[in-house]
Amino acid sequence: MASGLEKQLHLLEQATTLEHLQQATLHLRDHFGLAHFIYHWVNSVGERFGAGTYSSDWVDRYLEKDYLRMDPVILGCITRFHPTNWKDLDWSSKAAKAFLREAIDYGVGNQGLTIPVRGPSGQFALLTCNQTCDDPAWEHFIANHQQDLILIAHQFNRKALEFDTGFEAQAPSLSPRELSAIALLAKGFSRAQAAQDLSISEHTLRVYVEGARHKLGAINTTHAVARALSNGLIVV
C-alpha cells in the first residue's frame, strides 16, 4: 500500500491542469477500491471547482434540485476541521433521508468520509470518498486509510491553491470534437441537434461534452460552456 500511495501522491505532485486532478480522482477511487472519490473546492473569489467520479446524471440532479442548500455533508463539514464519518452527521430530517435515498439510487455509496481542508483568503475544500458497505466494514476502512486520505486531501489542496493563483494563464486544451460539441450547445442547440450536426450519436456527443466538462473543471454542462467562453476557447 505504501508504494501505491507514493505513486498516487507523485501523480498529484505532477498535476498541472484540472484534467490531471480529474484523472487523479479516478486513480484514487480504483486504488482504494471505492465507489467514488471527489475533491470539491471554493477558491478565494467564491468560484466552485470540482473533480470526481460521480455520474453526470447525479451532478446535474444535485444542481437542479439545489441540494447544496440542504446537503448534510456540506452543512455538517463546513464548520468542522477534522475528517468526518457520514454516520456522525445529522440525517434525521425527512429531507435528509430522502436526499440520501436518492443519492444511493444514483450510485452514491451509503457510507462516506469527508475531510475538510482550508487555505488562505477564504479558500475551502472537501475531499470525499464513499462506498457501499455495512458499518463495520466502513469503520475498518477508515481505521486503515484515514491518515493516507488526509495526506492526499492536503496534496489536492496544494494543487488547488496553485491553480487559484496561476491557472487562468493556462487555458485547458480541448480536442476539436470537444470544442465543436461545446460550441453548438453554446449556440442553443439541443443535444439531439448537436449530435445530428456533427453526424454522431447522442451517446458519443455526451462523451465529448463530459470530456470538455472535466478539462474545464466545470460542475455541469452550462458551467462548461461559460468557462469555454470566458477562456476564449469558443466564440458564439
N, C-alpha and C positions, 0 to 999 in steps of 0.2 A: 504493500500500500504506500510506503514511504516514497519509493521511486515513482509510482504512479502520481502521487501528489506533487512531487517535484516537477514532473513533466507538465502537469496542469498549471502550476504556478509559472513555469517558464513560458508556456503559451500565452498566458495573460501578460507577462512581462514584455513579450514581443508585440503585443497588440498595438496597432497604430490607427485603427478605424473602428467604427461602431459595428461593422460587419464582423470584425475579428472577435468582438465581445459576444456577438450573437453566436458565432461558431463555438466560442468557449462554453456557453451555456449548454449546447448540445453535447460537447465532450464531457462536461462535468456530470450531466444527467446520466450518461452512459457509464462513466467511471464509477459513480456511486450506486448505480442500479436503481435510480429513482424514476418516479413518474414524470416529474417536472423540476426544472431548475430555472429560476428567474432572478434578474437583477433590475431594479427599477430605481431611478433617482430623479431628484429635482435639483436643477442647477441654481446658481446664485441669483439668477433673474427670474426664477419661477418656471422655467421650461421643464417639461417632463420628457424623460427618455426611458426606453425600455429595451431589454434584451432578454429573451427567454423562450421557453418551449411550449407555452400554452397555445392551443389552436387559435387560428384567426377568428373562428366562429365564437369562441368564448370571449376573446378580447373585444370583438365587435358587440357582443351581447352585453358585456360588462359596461362598455361605454354608452351603449344605447339606453340602458336602464339607470345610468349614473350611479352605479354601485359604489363608486369611490366615497360617496357621502355616508354610507352605512356599513361598509365592509369591516367586520370585526377585527380583521388582521391589520388593516390600516389604522383604524381608530385605537386599537389596543397597543400597537407598536410605536406609534408616532411620539408617544410620551415615554417610551422605555429606552433603556440603554443597554440591555442585556438580551441575549438570544431567548426567544420566546416560543415554547411549545404551544401550538394552536389549542391544545386541550386546556391551557391555562387562561384562555381568552373568554370573553363573555358571549356565549352563543344562546343565551336563554330566551331572547325575544323571538316571536313568531317570524319576524322579518329575517333575522339572522339564520334561523333554522331553515327557512325556505331558500335563502341565498345559498347556504351550504349544500342543500339537496340539489339545487340547480347546477352549482359548480361541479358537483360529482357527476351529474348527468352529462356534463360537457367534458369529462375526462380529468378533472382536477382530483387529486388524491384526497382521501378523507383525513389523512394525517399531514401535519405541516410543521416546519420550523422556520421562523423568520428572525433574521439578525439585523437590527437597526445599526446604521453607521452614519456618523455625522462628520461634516467637513466645515471649513471656514466659510464665512459670508452667507450662512444660511443653507448651504448645500446639505441635502439629506437623502439617504438611500436606504433601501430594504433589500436584503438578499433572502430569497425564499426558496426552500426546496420542499417538495411534498411527495407522498407515496400513499398507495392503498394497502393498508395492513391493519392488524389489530394493535391495541395499545402497548402490550409488552414488546412486540417486535419493533415498534417505533421508538420506544424508550431505550431499547438496546442499541438501535441505530444512532440515536442522539449521544448516548454514552460513549460510543466508539468513534464518532466522527465530528462531534461539535467543535472541538478545537481546530481541526483541519478546516472546517467550514468558516470559522472566524477568520483564519488566515486568508482564505480565498475571498471573503467579503471585503477585507481591507485592501487586498490586491485589486479587486474590481474598483473599489472606491478611488484608489490612487490613480488608476487609468481614467476614471470618470472626471477627476479633477484636472488631469492633463487636457482632456477634451474640452472641459469647461473654459479653459483659458486659450487653447490653441486649435480647437477643432474647426472653427469657422473658416480658417485659411485652407483647410483640406477638404475640398468638395468630394463627396464619395463618387466612385466610378460605377455608373450603371451601364449594363450592356445595351446595345442598340434596341433589342426587343423590349427590355425593361423600360427604356426611355419612351418607346413608341406606345407601350401599354399605358403608362402613366400619363403621357401627353393626351391620349384620346379620352381618358377618364377626366382629365382636367378640362377638356372642351365640352364636357357634359354627356359624353357617350355612355350608354349603359354597358354593362359587362358583355351582354349579348351583341350589341352593336360594335363594340371594340373588337371582340373576337372575330366577328364577320369581316370587319375592315382589314384585319391582319391575316385573314384566312387561316385561323387556328381555332381550336375548340375552346370553350369557356374554361375547361379544366386547365389547359395549357396557359391561357391568359392569367388565370389565378396564380400559377407558378411564377410567372414573370412579375406580377404585381406584388406577390409576397416577397420575392427576391429583392425588389426595389424597396419595399417597406422595411425589411431588415437592414439593408445597407444604409438607409436614411435614418435609422433609429426611430421610426415613426410608430405610434401606438395603434393607428388604423390607416385605411386607405386615404381618407380625407387628409389626415396629417401628412402622409407620404406625398400627396400632391402638393400641399402647401410647402413642404420642405424642398421639393424639387423645384418649385417656382422660385422660392427665396434664394436657393443656391444657383439660380440661373441655368439649371440643367435642362429645363423645358421652357418654351415660350408659347403663350396662348393668345 
